[in-house]
Amino acid sequence: MSHEILAVKRAPSLRLQAVEQLRQAIITSALEPGSIHSEQAIATRMSISRTPVREALLQLEREGLVEFIPQRGVRIRDLDPEHLTDVFALRAAIEGYCAAMLAAKHKPEVLTRLENELKRQRAIIDGDDHLAWVLANMDFHTAIVGGIGNQLFNETLSPLATHTMRIGYRMIARRKRMEESFDEHAGIVDAIRRGDADKARERATEHMYVTVVLMKQLFSDLDLKAEAAR
């Protein structure tokens, strides 16, 4: 009986590990956009069987990060600026509302978490760790949305997290953007701390707007480089 319980617990653990590792590889472009990989090749690289890899890839397919190519494997989806623009518009609406609600309701435990997240971000900037930054950045925004206790908001934004982290990883190639983003985060927290709902909403939505502008500039620069290379 104990053997059966261990067997049941082990498989989901491997699947979750595979999902996490594959997500990070997609975020950092270790698995490049447009590249195609066989399930067996991925399983071999991860030193696990194909079953948890297959389950992980199916989950990532549902999240829109990969697509299955018959007889070939899986293709890592390209970044889509139009889709990302829509994602950030949705996030602006939800996060602006949540920031305003946190300012109006005054939740000390949530404010403490946000302040701790700022300390964590400051340490990451000092260490210039780009992957740690995008993960911490998402944790900060998740704390804002999760702080008001609306499960529908959480379920809506959770599948979109990796999409925004993928572009986020590219946008903070310069340390300057991490510093700027940190200042924007600090401004949101300050408005929440002071109970200024209008300012909290304004700063949260403005943060998303700035991100979209910089994202479009990044795609424009990439297009120009691609044309120059032809």
BABA-492438 format. One record per residue: residue number from 1; x, y, z of N, C-alpha, C, O in turn. Coordinates in steps of 0.05 Angstrom, whole numbers, plus 5000, padded with zeros to 4 digits. Atoms other than C-alpha are relative to their C-alpha. Example, Ala and Ser with C-alpha at 12.3 -4.5 7.8 and 13.67 -1.06 7.14 Angstrom:
REC  seq  n.east  n.north  n.up  ca.east  ca.north  ca.up  c.east  c.north  c.up  o.east  o.north  o.up
REC    1    5018     4976  5000     5246      4910   5156    5018     5024  5000    5039     5024  5013
REC    2    4984     4976  4999     5273      4979   5143    4985     5022  5014    4995     5044  5018
END
This chain:
REC  seq  n.east  n.north  n.up  ca.east  ca.north  ca.up  c.east  c.north  c.up  o.east  o.north  o.up
REC    1    5017     4976  5000     5000      5000   5000    5017     5025  5000    5012     5044  4985
REC    2    4983     4976  4999     5055      5049   5018    5014     5005  4973    5018     5028  4965
REC    3    4987     4997  5026     5089      5034   4951    4981     5014  4980    4989     5031  4965
REC    4    5020     4988  5018     5024      5052   4914    4997     5030  5005    4995     5046  4987
REC    5    5003     4972  4993     5018      5118   4952    5024     5016  4989    5020     5038  4978
REC    6    4976     4986  5010     5090      5137   4935    4999     5003  4970    5007     5024  4959
REC    7    5001     4999  5029     5078      5120   4862    4981     5022  4991    4986     5036  4971
REC    8    5019     4980  5007     5017      5165   4860    5011     5028  5004    5006     5046  4988
REC    9    4990     4974  4994     5053      5223   4892    5023     5008  4982    5027     5032  4976
REC   10    4976     4994  5015     5116      5217   4850    4994     5012  4972    5007     5031  4964
REC   11    5005     4991  5027     5085      5227   4781    4992     5030  4999    5003     5045  4982
REC   12    5006     4971  5001     5052      5295   4795    5024     5017  5007    5027     5039  4996
REC   13    4976     4985  4993     5117      5318   4827    5018     5004  4976    5028     5026  4971
REC   14    4983     4998  5024     5156      5302   4764    4987     5018  4979    5000     5034  4966
REC   15    5014     4983  5019     5102      5336   4721    5004     5029  5008    5009     5046  4991
REC   16    4997     4972  4991     5105      5399   4763    5028     5010  4996    5032     5033  4988
REC   17    4973     4992  5005     5180      5400   4760    5006     5005  4971    5019     5024  4963
REC   18    4996     4997  5029     5178      5391   4685    4987     5026  4990    4998     5041  4974
REC   19    5014     4976  5007     5127      5447   4678    5017     5024  5008    5021     5043  4992
REC   20    4984     4977  4990     5170      5494   4720    5025     5004  4983    5032     5026  4976
REC   21    4975     4997  5015     5234      5479   4683    4995     5008  4971    5010     5024  4961
REC   22    5007     4993  5027     5202      5484   4615    4991     5029  4998    4998     5043  4979
REC   23    5009     4972  4999     5169      5550   4634    5025     5018  5000    5027     5038  4985
REC   24    4976     4983  4997     5236      5579   4655    5016     5000  4974    5028     5020  4966
REC   25    4985     5002  5025     5269      5554   4591    4986     5017  4978    5000     5028  4961
REC   26    5015     4984  5020     5214      5588   4550    5004     5030  5007    5007     5046  4989
REC   27    4996     4972  4991     5220      5653   4591    5027     5011  4991    5029     5033  4981
REC   28    4973     4991  5005     5295      5657   4581    5009     4995  4971    5031     5002  4963
REC   29    4994     5007  5028     5293      5632   4508    5021     4978  4998    5034     4975  4977
REC   30    4984     5024  5002     5335      5571   4526    4987     4981  4980    5000     4967  4966
REC   31    5016     5012  5021     5279      5540   4485    4991     5024  4983    4972     5038  4990
REC   32    5004     4976  5016     5278      5592   4429    4973     5000  4987    4962     4979  4979
REC   33    5026     4997  5014     5213      5619   4399    5003     4988  4972    5022     4995  4957
REC   34    4999     5012  5027     5197      5579   4336    5014     4974  4998    5012     4960  4978
REC   35    4985     5025  5001     5242      5521   4353    4982     4976  5005    4962     4978  5019
REC   36    5016     5024  4997     5216      5450   4350    5017     4979  5014    5040     4975  5008
REC   37    4986     5020  4983     5234      5395   4400    4983     4975  5002    4958     4976  5005
REC   38    5015     5025  4996     5215      5322   4406    4996     4996  5030    5012     5005  5046
REC   39    5004     5006  4971     5186      5298   4472    5023     4983  5011    5031     4987  5034
REC   40    4978     5017  4990     5241      5246   4477    5025     5016  5005    5039     5011  5024
REC   41    4976     4983  4996     5296      5298   4468    4998     5016  5025    5017     5018  5040
REC   42    5004     4985  4976     5266      5340   4523    5002     4982  5025    5015     4989  5044
REC   43    4999     5018  4978     5257      5280   4568    5029     4991  5006    5037     4989  5029
REC   44    4972     5008  4996     5329      5259   4557    5016     5023  5013    5032     5018  5031
REC   45    4986     4977  4988     5355      5329   4574    4992     5004  5029    5009     5012  5045
REC   46    5009     4996  4973     5313      5329   4637    5004     4975  5017    4999     4975  5041
REC   47    4995     5025  4986     5332      5257   4656    4975     4988  5013    4977     4978  5035
REC   48    5025     5012  4991     5260      5235   4664    4987     4986  4977    4995     4989  4954
REC   49    5014     5014  5021     5211      5192   4625    4983     5019  4984    4980     5043  4991
REC   50    5015     4983  5017     5168      5219   4569    4972     5007  5012    4961     5028  5005
REC   51    5027     4995  4990     5103      5214   4609    4997     5027  5014    4979     5042  5006
REC   52    5003     4973  4987     5113      5274   4656    5006     5023  4981    4995     5044  4983
REC   53    4994     4979  5020     5143      5313   4598    4976     5005  4982    4968     5028  4977
REC   54    5024     4997  5017     5082      5299   4555    4978     5015  5016    4965     5033  5005
REC   55    5020     4987  4983     5036      5320   4613    5006     5030  5003    4989     5047  5002
REC   56    4992     4972  4997     5076      5384   4623    4995     5015  4975    4986     5038  4975
REC   57    5004     4987  5026     5074      5401   4549    4971     5005  4994    4963     5025  4982
REC   58    5029     4997  5004     4999      5390   4547    4990     5024  5016    4973     5039  5006
REC   59    5008     4976  4984     4991      5441   4603    5010     5025  4988    4995     5045  4986
REC   60    4989     4976  5013     5037      5490   4568    4985     5006  4974    4983     5030  4966
REC   61    5016     4996  5024     4996      5480   4505    4974     5015  5007    4966     5033  4993
REC   62    5025     4987  4992     4933      5499   4542    5005     5030  5007    4987     5046  5004
REC   63    4993     4973  4993     4969      5562   4565    5009     5017  4975    5015     5040  4978
REC   64    4992     4985  5024     4987      5580   4493    5029     5004  4996    5037     5022  4981
REC   65    4971     4996  5001     5062      5572   4501    5013     4981  4980    5034     4988  4969
REC   66    4989     5018  5020     5074      5512   4455    4977     4989  4983    4953     4992  4991
REC   67    5020     5014  5016     5038      5476   4399    5012     4974  4990    5036     4973  4983
REC   68    4991     5026  5009     5042      5404   4378    5001     4999  4970    4981     5007  4957
REC   69    4997     5003  5028     5068      5390   4308    5000     4970  4994    5019     4956  5002
REC   70    5001     5029  5004     5047      5320   4283    5026     4989  4988    5037     5001  4969
REC   71    4976     5015  5009     5105      5272   4273    5026     5015  5005    5048     5005  4997
REC   72    4975     4984  4996     5155      5326   4295    5006     5006  5029    5029     5005  5038
REC   73    4996     4993  4972     5144      5345   4367    4984     5025  5008    4961     5028  5000
REC   74    5014     4976  4992     5126      5412   4398    5016     5025  4991    5041     5024  4990
REC   75    4988     4975  5009     5140      5482   4373    4996     5021  5022    4973     5024  5032
REC   76    5003     4978  4980     5154      5540   4421    4988     5023  4985    4998     5033  4965
REC   77    5014     4978  5014     5105      5594   4402    5016     5026  5001    5030     5032  5021
REC   78    4987     4974  5001     5131      5661   4381    4985     5020  5018    4962     5017  5024
REC   79    5013     4978  4985     5118      5723   4422    4982     5016  4981    4990     5022  4958
REC   80    5019     4986  5017     5057      5759   4395    4994     5027  5012    4981     5029  5033
REC   81    5004     4973  4989     5057      5835   4406    4970     5008  5003    4963     5021  5022
REC   82    5028     4993  4998     4982      5841   4393    4987     4986  5024    4972     4997  5039
REC   83    5011     5015  4978     4965      5786   4442    5010     5012  5026    4994     5016  5045
REC   84    4989     4989  4976     5012      5816   4494    4987     5027  5006    4983     5034  5030
REC   85    5013     4974  4995     4980      5885   4485    4973     4996  5013    4965     5010  5031
REC   86    5026     5006  4988     4913      5854   4500    5003     4990  5029    4987     4997  5046
REC   87    4995     5010  4973     4942      5818   4560    5005     5023  5020    4994     5024  5042
REC   88    4994     4977  4982     4970      5883   4589    4976     5018  5004    4973     5030  5025
REC   89    5024     4984  4997     4904      5919   4576    4982     4987  5021    4970     5001  5038
REC   90    5016     5014  4980     4868      5865   4616    5012     5003  5028    4998     5008  5048
REC   91    4987     4997  4974     4920      5868   4671    4997     5029  5011    4993     5032  5035
REC   92    5003     4973  4991     4915      5944   4674    4972     5004  5013    4970     5017  5034
REC   93    5027     4997  4989     4840      5940   4685    4997     4986  5027    4986     4998  5046
REC   94    5003     5015  4975     4844      5887   4738    5018     5010  5022    5009     5014  5045
REC   95    4981     4991  4980     4906      5911   4774    4995     5028  5009    4999     5035  5033
REC   96    5008     4973  4991     4883      5983   4774    4978     4999  5020    4979     5013  5040
REC   97    5022     5003  4982     4819      5962   4807    5009     4989  5027    5001     4999  5048
REC   98    4990     5013  4976     4855      5917   4857    5017     5019  5017    5014     5020  5041
REC   99    4984     4981  4985     4905      5971   4876    4983     5021  5014    4988     5028  5037
REC  100    5018     4981  4988     4849      6020   4888    4985     4988  5024    4981     5001  5044
REC  101    5014     5014  4978     4811      5969   4931    5018     4996  5024    5010     4999  5047
REC  102    4982     5004  4977     4873      5955   4973    5005     5026  5014    5007     5027  5039
REC  103    4997     4974  4987     4882      6029   4985    4976     5008  5016    4978     5019  5038
REC  104    5025     4992  4986     4809      6038   5005    4995     4982  5024    4984     4992  5044
REC  105    5007     5019  4978     4804      5976   5049    5021     4999  5022    5014     4990  5044
REC  106    4979     5000  4980     4870      5983   5086    5004     4972  5011    4993     4965  5032
REC  107    4994     5027  4991     4896      5912   5093    5030     4999  5008    5047     4996  4990
REC  108    4972     4999  4991     4960      5914   5135    5016     4976  4991    5040     4979  4984
REC  109    4985     5024  5007     4979      5842   5119    5009     5000  4971    5030     4991  4964
REC  110    4993     4998  5028     4977      5855   5045    5021     5021  4995    5040     5017  4980
REC  111    4981     4979  5002     5015      5920   5052    5028     4990  5008    5048     4996  4996
REC  112    4975     5011  4991     5069      5884   5091    5012     4982  4979    5036     4982  4975
REC  113    4989     5017  5021     5076      5832   5037    5011     5016  4976    5032     5010  4966
REC  114    4990     4984  5022     5082      5885   4983    5026     5014  5007    5044     5016  4990
REC  115    4975     4987  4992     5135      5921   5023    5023     4980  5001    5046     4987  4994
REC  116    4979     5021  5001     5173      5856   5031    5008     4993  4972    5031     4987  4966
REC  117    4993     5005  5028     5168      5844   4957    5018     5022  4988    5036     5016  4972
REC  118    4983     4979  5009     5199      5912   4945    5029     4996  5010    5048     5001  4995
REC  119    4973     5006  4989     5258      5893   4991    5013     4978  4983    5037     4979  4977
REC  120    4989     5022  5016     5266      5829   4952    5009     5009  4972    5030     5001  4962
REC  121    4993     4989  5026     5266      5867   4886    5025     5016  5001    5042     5015  4983
REC  122    4976     4984  4997     5318      5915   4911    5025     4983  5001    5046     4989  4989
REC  123    4977     5018  4998     5364      5858   4929    5006     4986  4973    5030     4982  4966
REC  124    4996     5013  5026     5353      5825   4861    5013     5020  4980    5031     5012  4965
REC  125    4988     4980  5017     5370      5890   4825    5030     5003  5006    5047     5004  4988
REC  126    4972     4997  4992     5434      5896   4865    5017     4976  4990    5040     4979  4984
REC  127    4986     5024  5010     5452      5825   4843    4998     4997  4970    5011     4979  4959
REC  128    5003     5000  5029     5431      5839   4771    4992     4972  4989    5003     4963  4970
REC  129    5010     5027  5008     5393      5772   4766    4974     5003  4985    4953     5008  4997
REC  130    5023     4994  5017     5346      5779   4708    4977     4980  5003    4954     4987  5004
REC  131    5021     5020  4997     5308      5713   4716    4986     5004  5027    4962     5003  5029
REC  132    5012     4996  4974     5298      5725   4790    4983     5025  5000    4962     5026  5014
REC  133    5016     4975  5001     5272      5795   4773    4973     4994  4988    4953     5002  5000
REC  134    5026     5004  5012     5217      5771   4726    4982     4983  5018    4958     4987  5018
REC  135    5016     5016  4982     5195      5719   4776    4990     5017  5024    4967     5015  5032
REC  136    5008     4983  4978     5195      5770   4833    4980     5021  4991    4961     5028  5006
REC  137    5018     4980  5011     5160      5821   4789    4972     4988  4999    4952     5001  5006
REC  138    5027     5012  5002     5103      5772   4776    4989     4995  5028    4965     4997  5032
REC  139    5009     5004  4973     5099      5755   4850    4988     5026  5012    4969     5025  5027
REC  140    5010     4975  4990     5090      5829   4865    4972     5006  4989    4954     5014  5004
REC  141    5026     4995  5012     5033      5836   4816    4978     4980  5009    4955     4987  5012
REC  142    5018     5020  4989     5002      5771   4840    4990     5008  5028    4967     5003  5035
REC  143    5007     4991  4973     5003      5799   4911    4979     5022  4999    4961     5023  5016
REC  144    5020     4979  5002     4964      5860   4889    4973     4988  4993    4953     4995  5005
REC  145    5025     5012  5009     4911      5819   4853    4989     4981  5021    4965     4982  5028
REC  146    5009     5020  4979     4908      5764   4906    4992     5013  5026    4978     5002  5041
REC  147    5006     4987  4974     4904      5815   4962    4971     5007  5005    4964     5010  5028
REC  148    5028     4993  4995     4831      5831   4951    4982     4975  5002    4958     4978  5008
REC  149    5015     5025  4996     4810      5758   4952    4979     4993  4979    4960     4979  4985
REC  150    5018     5007  5022     4775      5754   4884    5012     4977  4984    5030     4981  4968
REC  151    4989     5023  5012     4788      5684   4860    4998     5000  4969    5015     4990  4955
REC  152    5004     4998  5029     4761      5699   4790    5023     5016  4987    5032     5009  4965
REC  153    4977     4984  5010     4815      5752   4781    5025     4982  4999    5040     4982  4979
REC  154    4977     5017  4999     4868      5702   4803    5000     4980  4977    5020     4975  4964
REC  155    5002     5020  5021     4843      5649   4755    5003     5011  4972    5012     4998  4954
REC  156    4998     4987  5026     4840      5698   4698    5028     5007  4993    5037     5003  4970
REC  157    4973     4991  5005     4910      5724   4705    5022     4979  5001    5042     4981  4988
REC  158    4980     5021  4996     4947      5661   4726    5010     4988  4973    5035     4985  4970
REC  159    4990     5012  5025     4950      5629   4655    5016     5020  4983    5030     5011  4964
REC  160    4987     4980  5017     4977      5695   4627    5028     5007  5011    5042     5022  4998
REC  161    4975     4991  4986     5036      5701   4675    5025     4995  4983    5042     5012  4981
REC  162    4975     5007  5015     5088      5665   4632    5002     5017  4975    5025     5024  4967
REC  163    4999     4983  5023     5069      5706   4571    5013     5027  5007    5030     5037  4992
REC  164    4989     4974  4993     5085      5771   4607    5028     4997  5010    5045     5015  5007
REC  165    4973     5003  4991     5147      5742   4639    5020     4996  4976    5043     5004  4978
REC  166    4983     5004  5024     5174      5722   4570    5009     5027  4989    5032     5031  4983
REC  167    4993     4974  5010     5171      5794   4545    5015     5016  5021    5033     5032  5015
REC  168    4987     4986  4978     5192      5820   4613    5030     4993  5001    5046     5011  5006
REC  169    4972     5008  4999     5257      5780   4610    5016     5015  4979    5039     5022  4984
REC  170    4986     4985  5021     5275      5814   4545    5002     5030  5006    5021     5043  4998
REC  171    5001     4971  4996     5255      5883   4568    5019     5009  5022    5027     5032  5022
REC  172    4982     4991  4978     5300      5883   4630    5028     4991  4994    5044     4987  5013
REC  173    4972     5005  5007     5363      5866   4591    5018     5022  5010    5041     5018  5015
REC  174    4986     4977  4988     5383      5935   4615    4992     5002  5029    4968     5002  5036
REC  175    5005     4996  4971     5389      5944   4690    4982     5025  5004    4967     5026  5024
REC  176    5015     4975  4996     5358      6013   4680    4970     4994  5001    4956     5007  5017
REC  177    5028     5006  4999     5290      5982   4666    4991     4988  5026    4969     4993  5035
REC  178    5007     5011  4974     5292      5943   4730    4998     5022  5021    4979     5022  5037
REC  179    5001     4977  4981     5306      6007   4768    4974     5016  4996    4961     5023  5015
REC  180    5025     4985  5006     5249      6043   4732    4976     4985  5010    4958     4997  5022
REC  181    5023     5016  4992     5201      5986   4744    4997     4999  5031    4975     5001  5042
REC  182    5000     4999  4970     5221      5984   4818    4988     5026  5010    4972     5025  5028
REC  183    5011     4974  4991     5206      6058   4825    4969     5001  4995    4955     5013  5011
REC  184    5029     5000  5006     5138      6048   4792    4985     4982  5020    4963     4989  5029
REC  185    5012     5017  4980     5123      5990   4839    4998     5015  5027    4978     5014  5041
REC  186    4999     4985  4974     5144      6033   4899    4979     5022  5001    4967     5027  5022
REC  187    5020     4979  5002     5097      6088   4875    4972     4988  5005    4955     5001  5018
REC  188    5026     5013  4996     5038      6039   4874    4997     4994  5030    4976     4999  5042
REC  189    5001     5008  4972     5055      6014   4944    4996     5025  5018    4981     5025  5037
REC  190    5002     4976  4985     5062      6085   4970    4971     5010  5000    4960     5019  5020
REC  191    5028     4991  5002     4992      6103   4944    4982     4982  5017    4963     4992  5030
REC  192    5016     5018  4984     4963      6041   4976    5004     5005  5030    4985     5006  5046
REC  193    4994     4995  4972     4998      6056   5042    4986     5026  5009    4976     5026  5032
REC  194    5013     4975  4993     4969      6127   5042    4970     4999  4998    4956     5019  5005
REC  195    5029     5002  5002     4900      6102   5027    4988     5016  4977    4964     5023  4977
REC  196    5009     4983  5023     4896      6142   4962    4992     4981  4977    5008     4973  4961
REC  197    5010     5019  5019     4852      6097   4919    5004     5009  4971    5011     4994  4953
REC  198    4998     4990  5027     4852      6142   4858    5029     4999  4990    5034     4992  4967
REC  199    4972     5000  5008     4927      6149   4857    5011     4972  4997    5027     4967  4979
REC  200    4991     5028  5003     4937      6074   4868    4991     4989  4973    5006     4975  4960
REC  201    5010     5010  5026     4893      6059   4808    5016     5013  4977    5024     4999  4958
REC  202    4985     4986  5021     4928      6112   4766    5028     4989  4997    5036     4985  4974
REC  203    4973     5009  5002     4997      6087   4783    5002     4971  4989    5021     4964  4975
REC  204    5000     5028  5010     4980      6014   4771    4994     4998  4970    5008     4983  4956
REC  205    5006     5001  5029     4949      6027   4703    5022     5014  4984    5028     5005  4962
REC  206    4978     4987  5014     5005      6075   4684    5024     4982  4997    5037     4982  4976
REC  207    4978     5020  5001     5055      6021   4700    4996     4981  4977    5015     4974  4963
REC  208    5006     5018  5022     5021      5975   4650    5003     5015  4973    5013     5003  4954
REC  209    4998     4984  5025     5018      6031   4598    5029     5003  4992    5036     5000  4969
REC  210    4972     4997  5005     5092      6044   4604    5012     4974  4989    5028     4974  4971
REC  211    4990     5026  5008     5106      5970   4597    4992     4994  4970    5009     4984  4955
REC  212    5009     5004  5028     5065      5967   4532    5016     5017  4981    5025     5007  4960
REC  213    4984     4982  5018     5102      6027   4502    5028     4989  4996    5038     4988  4974
REC  214    4973     5011  5002     5170      5996   4518    5000     4973  4985    5019     4968  4970
REC  215    5002     5025  5014     5147      5928   4492    4998     5005  4970    5012     4992  4954
REC  216    5003     4994  5029     5126      5958   4425    5026     5011  4989    5033     5005  4966
REC  217    4974     4990  5009     5192      5994   4420    5020     4977  4997    5036     4977  4978
REC  218    4983     5023  5002     5228      5928   4433    4994     4984  4974    5013     4977  4960
REC  219    5007     5014  5024     5190      5893   4377    5008     5016  4975    5017     5004  4956
REC  220    4992     4983  5022     5203      5952   4331    5030     4998  4995    5039     4995  4972
REC  221    4971     5003  5003     5278      5947   4345    5007     4973  4989    5025     4971  4972
REC  222    4994     5027  5010     5277      5872   4333    4994     4998  4970    5008     4985  4955
REC  223    5008     5000  5028     5241      5883   4266    5022     5014  4983    5029     5004  4961
REC  224    4980     4985  5014     5293      5934   4245    5026     4984  4997    5039     4984  4977
REC  225    4976     5016  5001     5350      5887   4263    4997     4977  4981    5016     4969  4967
REC  226    5005     5022  5018     5318      5830   4224    5002     5010  4971    5013     4995  4954
REC  227    4999     4989  5027     5311      5875   4163    5029     5005  4992    5037     5001  4969
REC  228    4972     4994  5005     5384      5897   4169    5016     4975  4994    5036     4975  4979
REC  229    4985     5026  5003     5407      5824   4172    4994     4987  4973    5009     4970  4964
REC  230    5007     5013  5026     5371      5806   4107    5016     5012  4977    5012     5004  4954
END
